[in-house]
Amino acid sequence: MPHALAVDDDPNFLSALAELIEGQGFTTNTASTLRDARTQVHHKTPDVALVDLYLPDGLGIDLIKDLEAGNSTEVVLMTGHADVESAVQALRLGASDYLTKPLDIGRLKSILANVASVQPGLTMVGAEAAEEAGEEVGRLGLLLGASPPMQSLYEMMTRVAPTDATVFLVGESGSGKDMAAQTLHHLSRRAKAPFLPLNCGAISPTLIESELFGHERGSFTGAARRHKGYFERAHGGTLFLDEISEMPIELQVKLLRVLETGVLVRIGGDQPVEIDVRVFAATNRDPLRAVEEGKLREDLLYRLSVFPIPMPPLRERGADIELLANFFLAQLNERQGTDKRFDDETLARLQAHAWPGNVRELKNIVHRAFIMAEQEITPRCLPREVGGESGALRSLHFQVGTSIAEVERRLIMATLDLNGGNKKKTADILGVSLKTLYNRLNTYRED
C-alpha cells in the first residue's frame, strides 16, 4: 500500500492529518521537526510527504533536497502563512503542490488519490496487503476486499471508469461509497483533473445552490465578490454528490438542467457558463423509496442512474471482515510502534457481528479495541454490542514503563464501558468534570 509522511509541529493538527491520510488507504509516519522527518525518510521513503513550510528547526522546503536523489516522492508543502514567493520557490525546488491552512480537504484527498492510483497493485492483487493479512487479497485503488461481492464490484468499476457515464453509488452508510468514487475518478481519463466531493446533507439549504453553481458579486447580502461553484471548479474532472437525496427538491430541477445541457448560470448572473464535468452521485437510501417519499425527483434519478453500482454491506463480505480488521490494526500498530494482535475468539466475534455501520463501524471498533488492549486483543476489549465481555472488566493490568497518558486512556475507556457509555456517571466515578471527560474522548478519537 502507498506510504505517506506527515510533518508539522502542531500535534493536534498532525494527529488529525495522519488519521485523514490513513483513511485514504495509506500507511503513515509522522514527524514534528525537520530532523525527525529526515530520520523517517531514511527509515522508509514515502510515496507522498505533506510538510509544513515552517518547522522549529528549519524550513520544510529543505526536505525536498533529501528526497530528490533517485525517488519519486510527491512533496506537498503546507503553511498557514502563504505568500507567492514561498509558493514559487517550493514549486521551483520540486514540490508537487502547495496547500494553505486550513487545508482544503477535497483537494488533499484528490492529491492522495492521485498518488494511490499510480501505486503497483491498483487494479490487481495487492501483494503488500496480502503479506500483512497472511493471504492473497484483492484491492482496487482505495478499496480492499477479496470476497465475491467485492470482485463483482471491481469488475463493474473497471468497466465504467474509462467512460464518461454518470455513476450512481447506492449503499448503506459506511460501506465505502466515497472511496469507490475516488477510485473511479483515478481510474478514469480525468484522473489528472480535479475530483471534488460535496455532501449535499452537510450544507445549509440556503447555501447549497451557491456552492454548486456559484454566484455573482452583489447577488445577495454578503456576496462581496464573484464565487465559482463546485461545477466550475471541477471543470474537466469529476464532481461527487454524496447523499444526493438530501438536496432540496426544488434545487434538483436546476441540477437536472445542468446535467442535461452542460451549461449553468451563476446566481445573480445572466451569462451561461459551459462546464465539462463527470458526475458521480451517492445515497444511503433506497432510491425508489426516496422518490416515493418526495426526497428525490424521478427524472433526476433516471438521469443519475446511467450506471448504478450497489455497494455491498460488510455483513455480506465474509472473510473481508477479518481482512479489514487486520488491515486497520496494522495501520495502528505502525503508527504507534506496537505489535498488538487479535486472538481467534475476538476475530470470530467480529465475524459474527451484523455491522450496521459497515466498514466505518469496523474501523472505529478496531481503534477502540486497540486502545483497550495491552498486547493481545481479546473479547474483553470489544464493546458489548459486538459480542464483547467489557462488563466483566473490573480490573486493569499495566506493564511497568507504561506511560501515564496510556494508563489514563485505558482507565477512562474501561470505566466508560463499565457504565454502558454513560458519560456523566463515568466522570463522577473518575472524579473529573464532564467537560474534561469529553475533551479526553475527543483527543482519543483524533489519535
FIDREN-590907 format. One line per 8 residues: their letters; for each residue x, y, z of C-alpha. Coordinates in nm, 2 decimals, m for minus. Example, Ala and Ser with C-alpha at 12.3 -4.5 7.8 and 13.67 -1.06 7.14 Angstrom:
# FIDREN-590907
AS> 1.23 m0.45 0.78 | 1.37 m0.11 0.71
END
This chain:
# FIDREN-590907
MPHALAVD> 0.00 0.00 0.00 | 0.12 0.36 m0.05 | 0.31 0.53 0.23 | 0.29 0.89 0.35 | 0.49 1.11 0.58 | 0.32 1.40 0.76 | 0.54 1.67 0.91 | 0.40 1.95 1.13
DDPNFLSA> 0.49 2.09 1.47 | 0.12 2.12 1.58 | 0.04 1.78 1.75 | m0.34 1.82 1.72 | m0.32 1.91 1.35 | m0.07 1.64 1.29 | m0.28 1.37 1.45 | m0.59 1.47 1.26
LAELIEGQ> m0.39 1.49 0.93 | m0.25 1.14 0.99 | m0.60 1.00 1.05 | m0.73 1.15 0.73 | m0.44 1.02 0.53 | m0.48 0.67 0.67 | m0.85 0.69 0.59 | m0.74 0.72 0.22
GFTTNTAS> m0.56 0.38 0.23 | m0.21 0.49 0.32 | 0.03 0.38 0.59 | 0.15 0.69 0.77 | 0.45 0.81 0.97 | 0.46 1.15 1.14 | 0.73 1.39 1.25 | 0.73 1.73 1.42
TLRDARTQ> 1.07 1.86 1.32 | 1.29 1.86 1.01 | 1.54 1.64 1.19 | 1.27 1.38 1.27 | 1.14 1.40 0.92 | 1.49 1.32 0.78 | 1.51 1.02 1.01 | 1.18 0.89 0.89
VHHKTPDV> 1.27 0.94 0.52 | 1.59 0.74 0.58 | 1.40 0.46 0.75 | 1.13 0.44 0.48 | 1.09 0.65 0.17 | 0.73 0.79 0.14 | 0.53 0.80 m0.17 | 0.40 1.14 m0.06
ALVDLYLP> 0.52 1.38 0.20 | 0.30 1.66 0.34 | 0.53 1.90 0.51 | 0.47 2.22 0.70 | 0.67 2.51 0.55 | 0.80 2.65 0.88 | 0.93 2.39 1.13 | 1.11 2.45 1.46
DGLGIDLI> 1.45 2.36 1.32 | 1.42 2.47 0.96 | 1.21 2.51 0.65 | 1.01 2.22 0.51 | 1.14 2.31 0.17 | 1.48 2.17 0.28 | 1.33 1.82 0.30 | 1.29 1.83 m0.08
KDLEAGNS> 1.67 1.81 m0.12 | 1.67 1.49 0.09 | 1.41 1.34 m0.13 | 1.53 1.44 m0.48 | 1.80 1.17 m0.52 | 1.66 0.88 m0.71 | 1.30 0.85 m0.59 | 0.96 0.97 m0.70
TEVVLMTG> 0.82 1.11 m0.37 | 0.55 1.37 m0.42 | 0.62 1.66 m0.18 | 0.32 1.88 m0.08 | 0.41 2.20 0.12 | 0.16 2.33 0.38 | 0.15 2.66 0.55 | m0.08 2.90 0.73
HADVESAV> 0.13 3.19 0.61 | 0.11 3.16 0.23 | 0.28 3.41 0.00 | 0.36 3.40 m0.37 | 0.74 3.39 m0.32 | 0.74 3.08 m0.10 | 0.49 2.91 m0.33 | 0.71 2.97 m0.64
QALRLGAS> 1.02 2.87 m0.45 | 0.86 2.54 m0.33 | 0.75 2.45 m0.68 | 1.08 2.55 m0.83 | 1.27 2.32 m0.59 | 1.04 2.03 m0.68 | 0.73 2.04 m0.46 | 0.44 1.89 m0.65
DYLTKPLD> 0.18 2.10 m0.48 | 0.12 2.38 m0.22 | m0.17 2.39 0.03 | m0.27 2.67 0.27 | m0.42 2.61 0.61 | m0.69 2.54 0.69 | m0.65 2.27 0.44 | m0.89 2.21 0.15
IGRLKSIL> m0.99 1.85 0.24 | m1.13 1.78 m0.10 | m0.81 1.89 m0.27 | m0.60 1.70 m0.03 | m0.80 1.38 m0.09 | m0.76 1.44 m0.46 | m0.38 1.46 m0.42 | m0.37 1.14 m0.21
ANVASVQP> m0.59 0.95 m0.46 | m0.36 1.06 m0.74 | m0.06 0.92 m0.55 | m0.25 0.59 m0.47 | m0.36 0.55 m0.83 | 0.00 0.51 m0.96 | 0.10 0.25 m0.70 | 0.16 m0.11 m0.81
GLTMVGAE> m0.15 m0.32 m0.74 | m0.41 m0.06 m0.82 | m0.60 m0.29 m1.04 | m0.46 m0.63 m0.93 | m0.39 m0.83 m0.62 | m0.21 m0.61 m0.36 | 0.10 m0.81 m0.27 | 0.19 m0.59 0.03
AAEEAGEE> m0.16 m0.62 0.18 | m0.16 m0.99 0.12 | 0.16 m1.02 0.31 | 0.02 m0.83 0.61 | m0.30 m1.03 0.61 | m0.13 m1.36 0.56 | m0.33 m1.45 0.25 | m0.39 m1.33 m0.11
VGRLGLLL> m0.63 m1.04 m0.11 | m0.79 m0.82 m0.37 | m0.75 m0.44 m0.40 | m0.88 m0.18 m0.63 | m0.75 0.17 m0.56 | m0.87 0.27 m0.21 | m1.09 m0.04 m0.18 | m0.98 m0.36 m0.01
GASPPMQS> m1.15 m0.69 m0.02 | m1.13 m1.03 m0.19 | m1.49 m1.16 m0.13 | m1.71 m1.24 m0.43 | m1.93 m0.93 m0.38 | m1.61 m0.71 m0.39 | m1.48 m0.89 m0.70 | m1.82 m0.82 m0.87
LYEMMTRV> m1.79 m0.45 m0.76 | m1.43 m0.43 m0.90 | m1.55 m0.56 m1.24 | m1.83 m0.31 m1.26 | m1.59 m0.02 m1.16 | m1.32 m0.11 m1.41 | m1.57 m0.13 m1.69 | m1.73 0.21 m1.63
APTDATVF> m1.43 0.40 m1.50 | m1.28 0.48 m1.85 | m1.61 0.61 m1.98 | m1.79 0.94 m1.92 | m2.11 0.78 m1.79 | m2.28 0.91 m1.48 | m2.24 0.67 m1.19 | m2.49 0.63 m0.91
LVGESGSG> m2.35 0.46 m0.60 | m2.61 0.31 m0.37 | m2.52 0.16 m0.03 | m2.55 0.18 0.34 | m2.36 0.44 0.55 | m2.00 0.34 0.60 | m1.99 0.10 0.30 | m1.72 0.29 0.12
KDMAAQTL> m1.91 0.50 m0.14 | m1.67 0.79 m0.11 | m1.37 0.57 m0.16 | m1.53 0.40 m0.46 | m1.60 0.74 m0.61 | m1.24 0.85 m0.57 | m1.11 0.52 m0.71 | m1.34 0.55 m1.02
HHLSRRAK> m1.21 0.90 m1.08 | m0.85 0.80 m1.07 | m0.91 0.51 m1.30 | m1.07 0.74 m1.55 | m0.93 0.96 m1.82 | m1.00 1.26 m1.60 | m0.76 1.14 m1.33 | m0.53 1.44 m1.36
APFLPLNC> m0.82 1.69 m1.33 | m1.00 1.78 m1.01 | m1.21 1.54 m0.80 | m1.44 1.74 m0.58 | m1.67 1.58 m0.32 | m1.98 1.76 m0.19 | m2.20 1.62 0.08 | m2.55 1.75 0.00
GAISPTLI> m2.67 1.69 0.35 | m2.39 1.88 0.52 | m2.46 2.22 0.37 | m2.73 2.46 0.46 | m3.02 2.45 0.21 | m2.98 2.83 0.17 | m2.62 2.79 0.07 | m2.61 2.48 m0.14
ESELFGHE> m2.72 2.64 m0.47 | m2.44 2.90 m0.44 | m2.19 2.62 m0.36 | m2.30 2.42 m0.66 | m2.34 2.68 m0.93 | m2.17 2.99 m0.79 | m2.29 3.35 m0.76 | m2.21 3.69 m0.89
RGSFTGAA> m2.10 3.98 m0.68 | m2.39 4.16 m0.51 | m2.64 3.88 m0.60 | m2.74 3.86 m0.23 | m2.64 4.01 0.11 | m2.28 3.92 0.18 | m2.19 3.83 m0.18 | m1.89 4.07 m0.19
RRHKGYFE> m1.72 3.90 m0.49 | m1.79 3.65 m0.77 | m1.78 3.29 m0.65 | m1.72 2.99 m0.86 | m1.92 2.69 m0.75 | m1.83 2.32 m0.74 | m1.93 2.26 m1.10 | m1.69 2.53 m1.23
RAHGGTLF> m1.41 2.43 m1.01 | m1.44 2.07 m1.11 | m1.43 2.16 m1.49 | m1.26 1.88 m1.68 | m1.28 1.65 m1.38 | m1.53 1.48 m1.16 | m1.79 1.61 m0.91 | m1.91 1.36 m0.64
LDEISEMP> m2.25 1.45 m0.50 | m2.28 1.25 m0.18 | m2.62 1.19 m0.02 | m2.80 1.33 m0.32 | m3.14 1.26 m0.17 | m3.07 1.53 0.09 | m3.06 1.80 m0.17 | m3.36 2.04 m0.16
IELQVKLL> m3.62 1.91 m0.41 | m3.65 2.25 m0.58 | m3.28 2.26 m0.65 | m3.29 1.92 m0.81 | m3.47 2.07 m1.11 | m3.17 2.31 m1.17 | m2.92 2.02 m1.12 | m3.11 1.81 m1.38
RVLETGVL> m3.10 2.10 m1.63 | m2.72 2.15 m1.58 | m2.66 1.77 m1.63 | m2.87 1.77 m1.95 | m2.73 2.08 m2.11 | m2.37 2.11 m1.97 | m2.44 2.48 m1.90 | m2.51 2.68 m1.58
VRIGGDQP> m2.59 3.03 m1.48 | m2.45 3.17 m1.16 | m2.69 3.31 m0.90 | m2.75 3.68 m0.99 | m2.60 3.63 m1.33 | m2.73 3.61 m1.69 | m2.43 3.47 m1.87 | m2.43 3.10 m1.95
VEIDVRVF> m2.11 2.91 m1.84 | m2.03 2.59 m2.02 | m1.89 2.31 m1.80 | m1.74 1.97 m1.87 | m1.79 1.77 m1.55 | m1.85 1.40 m1.50 | m2.09 1.34 m1.21 | m2.09 1.06 m0.95
AATNRDPL> m2.38 1.06 m0.71 | m2.45 0.85 m0.40 | m2.72 0.78 m0.14 | m2.77 0.56 0.16 | m3.14 0.54 0.09 | m3.34 0.31 m0.13 | m3.36 0.54 m0.44 | m3.71 0.43 m0.54
RAVEEGKL> m3.84 0.48 m0.19 | m3.67 0.82 m0.18 | m3.88 0.90 m0.50 | m4.20 0.78 m0.33 | m4.13 0.99 m0.02 | m4.06 1.30 m0.23 | m3.69 1.32 m0.14 | m3.57 1.26 m0.49
REDLLYRL> m3.71 1.35 m0.83 | m3.78 1.06 m1.05 | m3.64 1.23 m1.36 | m3.32 1.31 m1.18 | m3.29 0.95 m1.05 | m3.31 0.82 m1.41 | m3.05 1.08 m1.53 | m2.81 0.98 m1.25
SVFPIPMP> m2.86 0.61 m1.29 | m2.69 0.57 m1.62 | m2.47 0.32 m1.45 | m2.59 0.23 m1.10 | m2.34 0.05 m0.87 | m2.47 m0.12 m0.55 | m2.21 m0.12 m0.27 | m2.21 m0.45 m0.08
PLRERGAD> m2.27 m0.42 0.30 | m1.99 m0.56 0.52 | m2.20 m0.84 0.66 | m2.22 m0.99 0.31 | m1.85 m0.98 0.25 | m1.75 m1.29 0.46 | m1.37 m1.31 0.52 | m1.32 m0.94 0.43
IELLANFF> m1.42 m0.86 0.79 | m1.11 m1.03 0.92 | m0.90 m0.89 0.64 | m1.01 m0.53 0.71 | m0.98 m0.57 1.08 | m0.62 m0.68 1.04 | m0.56 m0.40 0.79 | m0.68 m0.13 1.03
LAQLNERQ> m0.49 m0.29 1.32 | m0.17 m0.29 1.11 | m0.21 0.08 1.05 | m0.25 0.15 1.42 | 0.05 m0.07 1.51 | 0.27 0.10 1.26 | 0.16 0.44 1.37 | 0.21 0.37 1.74
GTDKRFDD> 0.51 0.14 1.71 | 0.33 m0.15 1.87 | 0.27 m0.52 1.78 | m0.08 m0.59 1.91 | m0.28 m0.87 1.76 | m0.63 m1.03 1.77 | m0.69 m1.36 1.94 | m0.90 m1.62 1.75
ETLARLQA> m1.21 m1.57 1.96 | m1.21 m1.19 1.90 | m1.19 m1.24 1.53 | m1.48 m1.49 1.55 | m1.69 m1.24 1.73 | m1.61 m0.97 1.48 | m1.70 m1.21 1.20 | m2.04 m1.28 1.37
HAWPGNVR> m2.14 m0.92 1.42 | m2.41 m0.77 1.18 | m2.21 m0.44 1.12 | m2.49 m0.20 1.07 | m2.23 0.08 1.04 | m2.03 m0.13 0.79 | m1.66 m0.06 0.73 | m1.66 0.27 0.92
ELKNIVHR> m1.80 0.09 1.22 | m1.54 m0.18 1.20 | m1.26 0.07 1.18 | m1.39 0.25 1.49 | m1.43 m0.08 1.68 | m1.07 m0.19 1.59 | m0.94 0.15 1.71 | m1.13 0.12 2.04
AFIMAEQE> m1.01 m0.24 2.09 | m0.65 m0.13 2.02 | m0.67 0.13 2.29 | m0.82 m0.12 2.54 | m0.56 m0.39 2.48 | m0.22 m0.42 2.63 | m0.08 m0.67 2.38 | m0.34 m0.93 2.27
ITPRCLPR> m0.68 m0.81 2.17 | m0.94 m1.03 2.34 | m1.32 m1.02 2.35 | m1.29 m0.81 2.67 | m1.16 m0.53 2.46 | m1.47 m0.52 2.25 | m1.79 m0.33 2.33 | m2.09 m0.54 2.43
EVGGESGA> m2.28 m0.48 2.11 | m2.00 m0.66 1.92 | m2.00 m0.96 2.15 | m1.75 m0.82 2.40 | m1.72 m0.90 2.76 | m1.64 m0.55 2.87 | m1.89 m0.56 3.16 | m1.67 m0.82 3.33
LRSLHFQV> m1.36 m0.59 3.30 | m1.33 m0.48 3.66 | m0.95 m0.45 3.68 | m0.67 m0.34 3.45 | m0.31 m0.45 3.44 | m0.02 m0.25 3.31 | 0.34 m0.33 3.24 | 0.60 m0.13 3.43
GTSIAEVE> 0.70 0.16 3.20 | 0.36 0.22 3.05 | 0.31 0.59 3.00 | 0.07 0.78 3.23 | m0.12 0.90 2.93 | m0.18 0.54 2.82 | m0.28 0.43 3.17 | m0.53 0.72 3.18
RRLIMATL> m0.67 0.64 2.84 | m0.73 0.28 2.92 | m0.88 0.36 3.26 | m1.12 0.61 3.11 | m1.23 0.38 2.83 | m1.28 0.08 3.06 | m1.48 0.29 3.31 | m1.70 0.43 3.03
DLNGGNKK> m1.77 0.08 2.90 | m1.84 m0.05 3.25 | m2.11 0.22 3.28 | m2.26 0.14 2.95 | m2.14 0.46 2.78 | m2.29 0.69 3.05 | m2.05 0.98 3.04 | m2.19 1.17 3.35
KTADILGV> m2.16 0.86 3.57 | m1.82 0.79 3.43 | m1.70 1.14 3.50 | m1.84 1.12 3.86 | m1.66 0.79 3.93 | m1.33 0.91 3.79 | m1.36 1.24 3.98 | m1.33 1.47 3.68
SLKTLYNR> m1.57 1.72 3.52 | m1.79 1.61 3.23 | m1.61 1.87 3.02 | m1.28 1.72 3.10 | m1.41 1.37 3.00 | m1.54 1.50 2.67 | m1.21 1.67 2.60 | m1.02 1.34 2.67
LNTYRED> m1.26 1.14 2.45 | m1.22 1.39 2.16 | m0.84 1.36 2.19 | m0.87 0.98 2.18 | m1.08 1.00 1.86 | m0.80 1.21 1.70 | m0.52 0.97 1.79
END
